[in-house]
Amino acid sequence: MARLTGPLYGSTATGTVAGLLGFRTGQNTQCVARLPSRVPRPSAAQILQRQKYRDAIAAWNMLSDADRAQWIADTPEGQMPIPFFISCYLLS
């Protein structure tokens, strides 16, 4: 809750009102700004997809140098090896 000891736009108004507006004071300036909205928690499908990406990166990091060189050699022209590996991993 905002601490109002003077007028609303006075030099002493600081804090938030209803979680929507934030009152700030600086060097001889006052500012009222809308607070950013909160991002909802990720869904179960998002969490699962993020875990699949983490698993793909872990699999890439665990490849031996010879296996990694083979993936790099097999990467189609115009693509980078790691995104190509991740897309193959996610589609398998």
Backbone bond lengths (Angstrom), bond angles and torsions (degrees), N, CA, C in turn:
res aa  C-N    CA-C-N  psi(-1)  N-CA   C-N-CA  omega(-1)  CA-C   N-CA-C  phi
1 M - - - 1.441 - - 1.518 108.60 -
2 A 1.303 116.40 142.51 1.461 120.76 179.61 1.524 109.69 -69.69
3 R 1.324 115.35 143.69 1.457 120.66 174.66 1.521 106.75 -95.09
4 L 1.268 116.33 109.26 1.455 119.96 -178.42 1.518 108.74 -109.28
5 T 1.304 114.40 107.89 1.456 118.73 176.35 1.514 110.39 -110.02
6 G 1.308 116.56 0.85 1.468 122.14 178.13 1.511 107.92 -149.56
7 P 1.314 117.42 -160.00 1.462 120.30 177.87 1.527 111.28 -60.15
8 L 1.340 116.01 156.20 1.465 120.72 -176.22 1.518 111.98 -54.21
9 Y 1.315 117.25 -42.96 1.457 120.04 177.20 1.521 111.55 -95.42
10 G 1.315 116.47 23.38 1.442 120.38 179.21 1.516 111.50 -73.63
11 S 1.290 116.14 171.36 1.466 121.12 -175.67 1.522 112.89 -74.87
12 T 1.350 117.79 -6.62 1.453 119.34 -177.29 1.523 113.31 -109.55
13 A 1.327 119.02 3.99 1.464 121.37 -179.31 1.524 109.07 -80.05
14 T 1.339 116.63 120.07 1.470 122.31 176.93 1.522 108.41 -140.56
15 G 1.323 116.33 159.12 1.456 120.70 175.79 1.508 111.76 111.07
16 T 1.345 116.22 -157.36 1.454 121.60 -177.91 1.529 109.63 -128.76
17 V 1.318 114.66 157.38 1.459 121.33 176.12 1.517 107.22 -123.92
18 A 1.320 116.45 119.97 1.466 124.18 176.69 1.528 112.94 55.70
19 G 1.300 117.97 21.66 1.458 120.79 179.66 1.521 113.55 69.04
20 L 1.318 117.87 10.64 1.460 121.62 -177.59 1.517 113.14 -111.32
21 L 1.325 117.00 -39.50 1.458 121.52 -177.53 1.514 110.21 -115.62
22 G 1.313 115.95 141.44 1.450 121.17 176.81 1.520 110.08 -118.40
23 F 1.313 116.78 129.44 1.463 122.79 177.73 1.519 108.02 -100.36
24 R 1.331 116.51 127.81 1.458 121.37 177.70 1.514 109.22 -131.48
25 T 1.301 115.19 150.66 1.454 120.05 173.74 1.516 107.87 -127.08
26 G 1.317 114.80 141.60 1.457 120.86 178.57 1.509 109.16 -127.17
27 Q 1.293 115.74 -151.06 1.455 119.70 179.45 1.521 108.99 -74.07
28 N 1.302 116.08 97.26 1.463 124.20 178.53 1.528 113.24 61.54
29 T 1.316 118.75 21.55 1.465 121.22 177.00 1.520 109.44 -133.50
30 Q 1.317 115.35 149.31 1.448 121.42 174.62 1.522 107.56 -120.66
31 C 1.310 116.24 146.15 1.454 120.46 -177.82 1.521 109.01 -139.71
32 V 1.320 114.75 133.90 1.457 121.11 172.94 1.515 105.84 -117.57
33 A 1.314 117.16 122.35 1.460 120.87 -177.00 1.523 109.73 -132.91
34 R 1.322 114.65 149.30 1.464 119.76 175.57 1.519 108.23 -75.50
35 L 1.317 116.80 130.85 1.454 121.19 179.60 1.522 109.55 -73.30
36 P 1.336 117.86 146.64 1.461 119.50 179.34 1.526 111.04 -65.71
37 S 1.334 115.06 144.95 1.460 118.79 178.58 1.519 109.59 -74.44
38 R 1.287 116.18 153.33 1.460 120.81 -178.82 1.515 110.13 -81.66
39 V 1.299 115.06 142.12 1.460 120.89 178.29 1.525 108.17 -83.91
40 P 1.326 117.93 132.61 1.465 118.91 -179.84 1.528 111.48 -66.34
41 R 1.292 115.79 157.38 1.463 120.56 178.55 1.520 109.85 -63.38
42 P 1.336 117.24 148.99 1.464 119.10 179.13 1.525 111.17 -65.40
43 S 1.317 114.69 146.56 1.463 119.98 179.26 1.525 109.64 -74.94
44 A 1.314 115.69 171.15 1.465 120.44 178.59 1.519 110.65 -62.55
45 A 1.341 117.33 -37.95 1.467 120.57 178.80 1.524 111.07 -65.39
46 Q 1.336 117.79 -39.00 1.464 120.85 177.56 1.521 111.03 -64.98
47 I 1.310 116.38 -43.00 1.469 120.27 179.29 1.521 110.12 -62.06
48 L 1.332 117.29 -42.36 1.457 121.69 178.73 1.525 111.26 -63.29
49 Q 1.337 117.40 -43.85 1.460 120.81 179.71 1.525 110.85 -64.66
50 R 1.310 117.89 -40.70 1.465 121.12 178.23 1.527 110.96 -63.38
51 Q 1.324 116.11 -38.09 1.462 119.79 177.98 1.525 110.81 -66.42
52 K 1.340 117.26 -37.52 1.464 120.15 177.06 1.531 110.69 -61.93
53 Y 1.330 116.86 -42.23 1.469 120.19 177.37 1.522 110.69 -63.22
54 R 1.325 117.31 -42.44 1.476 119.84 177.86 1.527 110.66 -60.95
55 D 1.331 116.53 -41.39 1.462 120.47 178.38 1.520 111.09 -64.01
56 A 1.331 117.51 -39.55 1.460 120.97 179.00 1.525 111.05 -64.38
57 I 1.317 117.22 -42.52 1.472 120.86 178.17 1.523 110.11 -65.17
58 A 1.323 116.93 -41.46 1.466 119.78 177.90 1.525 110.54 -63.09
59 A 1.334 117.25 -39.00 1.468 120.43 178.36 1.522 110.66 -64.88
60 W 1.344 117.37 -40.89 1.467 120.61 177.77 1.533 110.34 -62.37
61 N 1.327 116.47 -43.64 1.464 120.43 -178.50 1.524 112.40 -67.22
62 M 1.340 117.10 -24.82 1.461 120.09 -178.69 1.535 112.53 -88.82
63 L 1.332 117.88 -5.27 1.462 119.75 178.82 1.523 110.67 -65.43
64 S 1.324 115.72 145.08 1.464 119.47 174.35 1.528 108.27 -73.36
65 D 1.316 116.09 165.92 1.464 119.99 179.95 1.524 111.44 -60.60
66 A 1.339 116.99 -38.08 1.466 120.49 179.91 1.528 110.82 -66.82
67 D 1.336 117.09 -43.70 1.463 120.29 178.47 1.524 111.03 -64.72
68 R 1.324 115.87 -41.19 1.462 119.52 179.23 1.522 110.88 -64.37
69 A 1.334 116.91 -39.92 1.460 120.54 177.44 1.529 110.74 -63.43
70 Q 1.327 117.43 -36.54 1.463 120.62 177.60 1.530 111.45 -66.33
71 W 1.315 116.90 -41.52 1.464 120.23 176.42 1.525 110.74 -63.21
72 I 1.320 116.64 -40.93 1.468 120.50 179.21 1.528 110.21 -63.83
73 A 1.332 116.34 -40.39 1.467 120.27 179.54 1.532 111.10 -69.03
74 D 1.321 118.53 -33.26 1.461 122.51 -177.66 1.528 113.62 -84.24
75 T 1.317 117.28 -6.68 1.462 120.68 -178.46 1.528 109.91 -67.17
76 P 1.337 117.52 128.97 1.465 119.71 178.57 1.530 111.38 -62.17
77 E 1.316 114.75 153.00 1.458 119.60 -179.76 1.530 108.97 -64.76
78 G 1.302 115.94 137.90 1.457 121.39 -178.84 1.516 113.58 93.64
79 Q 1.319 117.52 -5.06 1.464 120.31 177.34 1.523 109.09 -117.29
80 M 1.315 114.79 157.51 1.461 121.28 175.54 1.518 108.44 -95.13
81 P 1.334 117.76 149.99 1.471 120.31 -174.14 1.527 115.01 -62.40
82 I 1.328 118.01 -43.57 1.463 119.29 -175.19 1.531 111.51 -67.37
83 P 1.351 119.84 -48.07 1.471 117.88 176.46 1.529 112.80 -62.00
84 F 1.327 117.80 -33.67 1.456 120.62 176.98 1.529 110.36 -64.64
85 F 1.327 116.64 -44.33 1.452 121.22 178.08 1.533 110.78 -61.72
86 I 1.342 116.46 -43.82 1.457 120.34 -178.67 1.529 110.28 -63.85
87 S 1.334 117.40 -42.67 1.453 119.06 -179.53 1.535 110.61 -65.15
88 C 1.326 117.93 -39.44 1.467 120.23 176.61 1.519 110.63 -66.07
89 Y 1.326 117.14 -40.16 1.455 121.73 -179.96 1.529 110.81 -63.67
90 L 1.324 116.34 -43.03 1.468 120.37 -177.78 1.515 111.73 -71.73
91 L 1.326 118.26 -28.50 1.458 121.18 179.88 1.519 113.23 -85.01
92 S 1.322 116.28 -12.17 1.475 118.71 -178.56 1.514 111.90 -84.18
